[in-house]
Each structure stands twice: as C-alpha cells, then as structure tokens.
Amino acid sequence: MTTDIDVFFREGFLHVPGIFTPDEVTALREKTDACFASREHVDPKFISHVYGAFVLRRGAEYNPLFASLVERPEIQALASAALGPQPAFNALNVIRNEPGQAISLWHVDDVLELPLPEEIPRFDARIRLPVLWLTVQVALSDIETEAHGPTQFVPRSHYSGRRPPKDEENPVFEGQGPVSVFCKAGDVYLTNHQCWHRGAPNLSDRTRYVLQLQYATRWADRRFRGVA
C-alpha cells in the first residue's frame, strides 16, 4: 500500500481504495446489524443515536471482530504516517444511517484547536499544521452518488482557524465549496477533524454504513486521556 500523506495534510482528507475485502465488509456489516436488531438487550454503553442514526460505540470492547481491526497493518500504517510512530488507539464506532438519516450538520470534531483572531484570515499554507488525533473511516457500503450520503468536506478549511459558518448549507473556504468522498465498500479515507465536514443526508433506499477508527499521537494520548 502506497499513499501520499502530503495530500492528507494539505487537503484535510485522503482516500485509499480497496483495503478490506468484500467478505470482510459483509462480516462487519452483519455484526453491526446484529447489534442493531438486539439493541434493546445490549449494554447501553455500546449504543447511541446521533440525529436519528444508530451508532455502535466502543466496538473493540463489543466484539473481537471489531477489535481485530485496531492493529491491522494497513490501518496502523496510515495512522502512523499521519501521527507518528505507535499511534494510540482511542475509539471504534460504526455509524448506521438508514434512508433519510445523517449527521448532516457542518462541524469540526470536538474543539477548535487552533483558533485565529478575525484580523488573521488563515494559517500560512506552507505550514504543516499539527494533527493530534484523526479518524480512519472505513466504508462498509458503496457510496457512489450524492443520494447515498457521502462524507463531505471543504478542502483546506483546517487552515481557516475557524468553525464553519453557521446555517450555511454549502460553506466555502477561499472559493472552494464542499467535495464529496465517493467510495466503494472496503475503501478507507482519513479525515482531519479540524477540516469542515459532515455526512450528507442519505436520500437513497439503502442503509449507509461507515466504521470509524480513531487514533492519537502517543504523547497526546498519554498526556490528556482521563483529564476531561
């Protein structure tokens, strides 16, 4: 597997096709569906709902199939390329969006880490901004059109030092509007959580599945875990 990690740092995302086989995708999707079907009998710590979408939480604790992904070499290689040696695993979730569901609000994850005052329009593009943690997203269904609810992001918006404008359906950063990540089941894409992004509404007649693995730099995980 070869990737250009510079694309991730510059654009705020990186698409890497064909990491998981069709059989692996099917097994992960079926395990998610089994949790959904028996959700009334599952420990609540493993389940949440975000904007109506079912989210399987703490997957590495929930089932060994999910736990086996944490140390998968291809995933580790991507996380290490972005974060440095031996990145620390933080979380594994699966988002299951039925038709009409999505986490569609434009946002940055958690806090705005590097805010700029109004008089400074953006960070210098020559700077490689630090990334303390990231999400490795695994598509568990084909996301081939806008109707399938792709992840959308505004390229390079992590250089803005700002949250996305409120109440804008299609935010723009320096003339660039949203871009959709179209992918096949088994593809992987990295997202910089400070880049403006969302999940577009699932307007199709099928369920959309995205598995998320989160990792942090080793020093940041040691320093901040358990502080909040």
MARTI-219685 format. One record per residue (C-alpha): residue number from 1; residue in three letters; x, y, z. Coordinates in Angstrom, 2 decimals. Example, Ala and Ser with C-alpha at 12.3 -4.5 7.8 and 13.67 -1.06 7.14 Angstrom:
REM residues 2
+-----+-----+---------+---------+---------+
:   k :   r :    east :   north :      up :
+-----+-----+---------+---------+---------+
:   1 : ALA :   12.30 :   -4.50 :    7.80 :
:   2 : SER :   13.67 :   -1.06 :    7.14 :
+-----+-----+---------+---------+---------+
***
This chain:
REM residues 228
+-----+-----+---------+---------+---------+
:   k :   r :    east :   north :      up :
+-----+-----+---------+---------+---------+
:   1 : MET :    0.00 :    0.00 :    0.00 :
:   2 : THR :    1.42 :    3.37 :   -1.04 :
:   3 : THR :   -0.13 :    6.70 :   -0.13 :
:   4 : ASP :    0.77 :   10.34 :   -0.42 :
:   5 : ILE :    0.28 :   11.51 :    3.14 :
:   6 : ASP :    1.03 :   15.07 :    2.00 :
:   7 : VAL :   -2.44 :   15.09 :    0.42 :
:   8 : PHE :   -3.96 :   14.48 :    3.85 :
:   9 : PHE :   -2.03 :   17.32 :    5.47 :
:  10 : ARG :   -2.73 :   19.73 :    2.59 :
:  11 : GLU :   -6.34 :   18.94 :    1.72 :
:  12 : GLY :   -7.64 :   17.60 :    5.06 :
:  13 : PHE :   -8.52 :   14.12 :    3.78 :
:  14 : LEU :   -7.01 :   11.14 :    1.95 :
:  15 : HIS :   -8.86 :    8.35 :    0.10 :
:  16 : VAL :   -7.21 :    4.91 :   -0.02 :
:  17 : PRO :   -9.19 :    2.33 :   -2.04 :
:  18 : GLY :   -9.51 :   -1.42 :   -1.60 :
:  19 : ILE :   -8.22 :   -2.10 :    1.91 :
:  20 : PHE :  -10.96 :   -4.52 :    3.03 :
:  21 : THR :  -12.25 :   -7.50 :    1.04 :
:  22 : PRO :  -15.95 :   -7.98 :    0.22 :
:  23 : ASP :  -16.15 :  -10.87 :    2.72 :
:  24 : GLU :  -14.66 :   -8.70 :    5.48 :
:  25 : VAL :  -17.09 :   -5.89 :    4.69 :
:  26 : THR :  -20.04 :   -8.28 :    4.81 :
:  27 : ALA :  -18.94 :   -9.71 :    8.17 :
:  28 : LEU :  -18.55 :   -6.25 :    9.72 :
:  29 : ARG :  -21.88 :   -5.08 :    8.39 :
:  30 : GLU :  -23.66 :   -8.21 :    9.62 :
:  31 : LYS :  -22.15 :   -7.79 :   13.09 :
:  32 : THR :  -23.41 :   -4.19 :   13.15 :
:  33 : ASP :  -26.89 :   -5.28 :   12.05 :
:  34 : ALA :  -26.96 :   -7.96 :   14.74 :
:  35 : CYS :  -26.24 :   -5.31 :   17.37 :
:  36 : PHE :  -28.96 :   -3.09 :   15.92 :
:  37 : ALA :  -31.50 :   -5.93 :   15.87 :
:  38 : SER :  -30.84 :   -6.82 :   19.53 :
:  39 : ARG :  -30.25 :   -3.24 :   20.74 :
:  40 : GLU :  -32.87 :   -3.46 :   23.48 :
:  41 : HIS :  -30.79 :   -6.19 :   25.11 :
:  42 : VAL :  -27.32 :   -4.70 :   24.52 :
:  43 : ASP :  -25.43 :   -2.83 :   27.25 :
:  44 : PRO :  -26.30 :    0.87 :   26.69 :
:  45 : LYS :  -22.62 :    1.84 :   26.72 :
:  46 : PHE :  -22.33 :    0.30 :   23.26 :
:  47 : ILE :  -25.20 :    2.23 :   21.69 :
:  48 : SER :  -26.12 :    5.82 :   20.95 :
:  49 : HIS :  -28.22 :    7.73 :   18.43 :
:  50 : VAL :  -26.99 :   10.88 :   16.70 :
:  51 : TYR :  -29.54 :   12.82 :   14.63 :
:  52 : GLY :  -31.55 :    9.61 :   14.49 :
:  53 : ALA :  -28.69 :    7.49 :   13.18 :
:  54 : PHE :  -27.74 :    4.33 :   15.11 :
:  55 : VAL :  -24.13 :    4.35 :   16.34 :
:  56 : LEU :  -22.40 :    1.25 :   17.68 :
:  57 : ARG :  -19.90 :    2.57 :   20.23 :
:  58 : ARG :  -16.78 :    1.04 :   21.79 :
:  59 : GLY :  -16.67 :   -1.62 :   19.09 :
:  60 : ALA :  -13.30 :   -3.01 :   20.19 :
:  61 : GLU :  -14.89 :   -3.93 :   23.52 :
:  62 : TYR :  -18.13 :   -5.11 :   21.97 :
:  63 : ASN :  -16.81 :   -7.88 :   19.73 :
:  64 : PRO :  -13.47 :   -9.50 :   18.78 :
:  65 : LEU :  -14.18 :   -8.96 :   15.07 :
:  66 : PHE :  -14.04 :   -5.21 :   15.58 :
:  67 : ALA :  -11.11 :   -5.49 :   17.99 :
:  68 : SER :   -9.08 :   -7.25 :   15.29 :
:  69 : LEU :   -9.10 :   -4.07 :   13.19 :
:  70 : VAL :   -7.23 :   -1.96 :   15.73 :
:  71 : GLU :   -3.81 :   -3.46 :   14.94 :
:  72 : ARG :   -4.47 :   -4.20 :   11.27 :
:  73 : PRO :   -1.22 :   -3.36 :    9.43 :
:  74 : GLU :   -2.79 :   -1.20 :    6.71 :
:  75 : ILE :   -4.68 :    0.87 :    9.29 :
:  76 : GLN :   -1.63 :    1.19 :   11.51 :
:  77 : ALA :    0.46 :    2.33 :    8.55 :
:  78 : LEU :   -2.00 :    5.10 :    7.70 :
:  79 : ALA :   -2.33 :    6.28 :   11.30 :
:  80 : SER :    1.45 :    6.20 :   11.79 :
:  81 : ALA :    2.08 :    8.17 :    8.61 :
:  82 : ALA :   -0.17 :   10.96 :    9.89 :
:  83 : LEU :    0.53 :   10.86 :   13.63 :
:  84 : GLY :    3.99 :    9.38 :   14.06 :
:  85 : PRO :    5.23 :    6.02 :   15.39 :
:  86 : GLN :    2.97 :    3.83 :   17.51 :
:  87 : PRO :   -0.21 :    5.92 :   17.47 :
:  88 : ALA :   -2.54 :    5.29 :   20.39 :
:  89 : PHE :   -5.94 :    3.75 :   19.67 :
:  90 : ASN :   -8.85 :    5.80 :   21.04 :
:  91 : ALA :  -12.16 :    4.51 :   19.73 :
:  92 : LEU :  -14.02 :    2.34 :   17.22 :
:  93 : ASN :  -17.57 :    3.23 :   16.18 :
:  94 : VAL :  -19.90 :    2.20 :   13.39 :
:  95 : ILE :  -22.47 :    4.69 :   12.06 :
:  96 : ARG :  -25.53 :    3.05 :   10.53 :
:  97 : ASN :  -27.64 :    5.55 :    8.57 :
:  98 : GLU :  -30.96 :    4.29 :    7.28 :
:  99 : PRO :  -32.66 :    6.21 :    4.44 :
: 100 : GLY :  -33.31 :    9.79 :    5.50 :
: 101 : GLN :  -30.71 :    9.79 :    8.28 :
: 102 : ALA :  -27.39 :   11.62 :    8.51 :
: 103 : ILE :  -25.12 :   13.59 :   10.83 :
: 104 : SER :  -25.55 :   16.43 :    8.36 :
: 105 : LEU :  -24.53 :   19.50 :   10.40 :
: 106 : TRP :  -21.27 :   21.06 :    9.19 :
: 107 : HIS :  -18.74 :   20.91 :   12.02 :
: 108 : VAL :  -15.23 :   20.29 :   13.29 :
: 109 : ASP :  -14.90 :   17.47 :   15.79 :
: 110 : ASP :  -14.54 :   18.30 :   19.47 :
: 111 : VAL :  -12.98 :   21.76 :   20.00 :
: 112 : LEU :  -11.44 :   24.24 :   17.57 :
: 113 : GLU :   -7.82 :   23.56 :   18.42 :
: 114 : LEU :   -6.03 :   26.42 :   16.62 :
: 115 : PRO :   -8.37 :   29.45 :   16.56 :
: 116 : LEU :   -7.33 :   32.64 :   14.77 :
: 117 : PRO :   -8.47 :   36.20 :   15.54 :
: 118 : GLU :  -10.60 :   38.00 :   12.94 :
: 119 : GLU :   -7.69 :   40.11 :   11.67 :
: 120 : ILE :   -5.72 :   37.00 :   10.61 :
: 121 : PRO :   -7.56 :   35.39 :    7.68 :
: 122 : ARG :   -5.89 :   31.94 :    7.71 :
: 123 : PHE :   -2.77 :   29.95 :    8.54 :
: 124 : ASP :    0.07 :   30.08 :    6.03 :
: 125 : ALA :   -0.35 :   27.20 :    3.56 :
: 126 : ARG :    3.39 :   26.49 :    3.80 :
: 127 : ILE :    2.90 :   25.31 :    7.39 :
: 128 : ARG :    2.08 :   21.65 :    8.02 :
: 129 : LEU :   -0.43 :   22.09 :   10.82 :
: 130 : PRO :   -0.09 :   19.60 :   13.67 :
: 131 : VAL :   -2.58 :   16.73 :   13.88 :
: 132 : LEU :   -3.01 :   15.34 :   17.39 :
: 133 : TRP :   -5.69 :   12.79 :   16.52 :
: 134 : LEU :   -7.61 :   11.62 :   13.49 :
: 135 : THR :  -10.32 :    9.31 :   12.24 :
: 136 : VAL :   -9.73 :    6.44 :    9.83 :
: 137 : GLN :  -13.08 :    5.91 :    8.13 :
: 138 : VAL :  -13.91 :    2.54 :    6.55 :
: 139 : ALA :  -16.78 :    2.45 :    4.06 :
: 140 : LEU :  -18.91 :   -0.66 :    4.65 :
: 141 : SER :  -21.27 :    0.13 :    1.79 :
: 142 : ASP :  -20.82 :    1.64 :   -1.66 :
: 143 : ILE :  -21.20 :    5.42 :   -1.57 :
: 144 : GLU :  -21.28 :    6.29 :   -5.24 :
: 145 : THR :  -23.66 :    9.25 :   -5.59 :
: 146 : GLU :  -24.85 :   12.25 :   -3.59 :
: 147 : ALA :  -28.02 :   10.33 :   -2.77 :
: 148 : HIS :  -26.01 :    7.70 :   -0.85 :
: 149 : GLY :  -24.98 :   10.22 :    1.81 :
: 150 : PRO :  -21.23 :   10.64 :    1.26 :
: 151 : THR :  -18.92 :   12.26 :    3.75 :
: 152 : GLN :  -18.38 :   15.82 :    2.54 :
: 153 : PHE :  -15.55 :   18.17 :    3.41 :
: 154 : VAL :  -14.32 :   21.62 :    2.43 :
: 155 : PRO :  -10.72 :   21.19 :    1.25 :
: 156 : ARG :   -8.04 :   23.05 :    3.19 :
: 157 : SER :  -10.59 :   24.55 :    5.60 :
: 158 : HIS :   -8.49 :   23.30 :    8.54 :
: 159 : TYR :   -6.22 :   26.24 :    7.63 :
: 160 : SER :   -9.04 :   28.70 :    8.40 :
: 161 : GLY :   -8.59 :   28.64 :   12.17 :
: 162 : ARG :  -12.37 :   28.82 :   12.43 :
: 163 : ARG :  -15.50 :   26.74 :   12.69 :
: 164 : PRO :  -17.68 :   26.53 :    9.57 :
: 165 : PRO :  -20.15 :   29.41 :    9.18 :
: 166 : LYS :  -23.45 :   28.71 :   10.90 :
: 167 : ASP :  -26.56 :   27.94 :    8.88 :
: 168 : GLU :  -24.74 :   27.65 :    5.54 :
: 169 : GLU :  -25.78 :   24.62 :    3.53 :
: 170 : ASN :  -22.63 :   24.73 :    1.40 :
: 171 : PRO :  -19.81 :   26.53 :    3.24 :
: 172 : VAL :  -16.95 :   27.91 :    1.18 :
: 173 : PHE :  -13.30 :   28.45 :    2.11 :
: 174 : GLU :  -11.31 :   30.68 :   -0.26 :
: 175 : GLY :  -13.60 :   29.96 :   -3.17 :
: 176 : GLN :  -13.73 :   26.20 :   -2.62 :
: 177 : GLY :  -17.04 :   24.60 :   -1.68 :
: 178 : PRO :  -17.77 :   21.09 :   -0.38 :
: 179 : VAL :  -16.36 :   17.96 :   -2.01 :
: 180 : SER :  -17.98 :   14.54 :   -1.63 :
: 181 : VAL :  -15.97 :   11.40 :   -0.87 :
: 182 : PHE :  -17.30 :    8.75 :   -3.25 :
: 183 : CYS :  -16.00 :    5.28 :   -2.49 :
: 184 : LYS :  -16.59 :    1.55 :   -2.67 :
: 185 : ALA :  -17.24 :   -0.72 :    0.29 :
: 186 : GLY :  -13.81 :   -1.65 :    1.67 :
: 187 : ASP :  -12.22 :    1.71 :    0.86 :
: 188 : VAL :  -10.66 :    3.78 :    3.63 :
: 189 : TYR :  -10.34 :    7.53 :    3.98 :
: 190 : LEU :   -8.62 :    9.67 :    6.59 :
: 191 : THR :  -10.24 :   12.87 :    7.80 :
: 192 : ASN :   -8.65 :   15.75 :    9.65 :
: 193 : HIS :  -11.20 :   16.54 :   12.34 :
: 194 : GLN :  -10.40 :   20.27 :   12.09 :
: 195 : CYS :  -11.43 :   20.31 :    8.42 :
: 196 : TRP :  -15.07 :   21.35 :    7.94 :
: 197 : HIS :  -17.07 :   18.20 :    7.24 :
: 198 : ARG :  -20.39 :   16.42 :    7.55 :
: 199 : GLY :  -22.27 :   13.31 :    6.43 :
: 200 : ALA :  -24.64 :   14.26 :    3.62 :
: 201 : PRO :  -28.25 :   13.09 :    4.04 :
: 202 : ASN :  -28.86 :    9.51 :    2.91 :
: 203 : LEU :  -31.52 :   10.03 :    0.25 :
: 204 : SER :  -31.20 :    6.53 :   -1.22 :
: 205 : ASP :  -33.27 :    3.44 :   -0.48 :
: 206 : ARG :  -30.43 :    1.59 :    1.25 :
: 207 : THR :  -28.60 :    1.79 :    4.58 :
: 208 : ARG :  -25.21 :    3.52 :    4.70 :
: 209 : TYR :  -22.51 :    2.05 :    6.93 :
: 210 : VAL :  -19.25 :    3.75 :    7.94 :
: 211 : LEU :  -16.85 :    2.30 :   10.50 :
: 212 : GLN :  -14.59 :    4.78 :   12.30 :
: 213 : LEU :  -11.26 :    4.08 :   13.99 :
: 214 : GLN :   -9.73 :    6.94 :   15.96 :
: 215 : TYR :   -6.08 :    7.29 :   16.89 :
: 216 : ALA :   -4.00 :    9.95 :   18.68 :
: 217 : THR :   -0.34 :   10.80 :   18.80 :
: 218 : ARG :    1.31 :    8.75 :   21.52 :
: 219 : TRP :    2.33 :   11.75 :   23.63 :
: 220 : ALA :   -1.08 :   13.45 :   23.41 :
: 221 : ASP :   -2.91 :   10.28 :   24.41 :
: 222 : ARG :   -0.67 :    9.82 :   27.46 :
: 223 : ARG :   -0.98 :   13.47 :   28.42 :
: 224 : PHE :   -4.72 :   14.05 :   28.05 :
: 225 : ARG :   -6.52 :   10.72 :   28.45 :
: 226 : GLY :   -8.75 :   10.89 :   31.51 :
: 227 : VAL :   -8.27 :   14.62 :   32.10 :
: 228 : ALA :  -11.75 :   15.68 :   30.94 :
+-----+-----+---------+---------+---------+
***
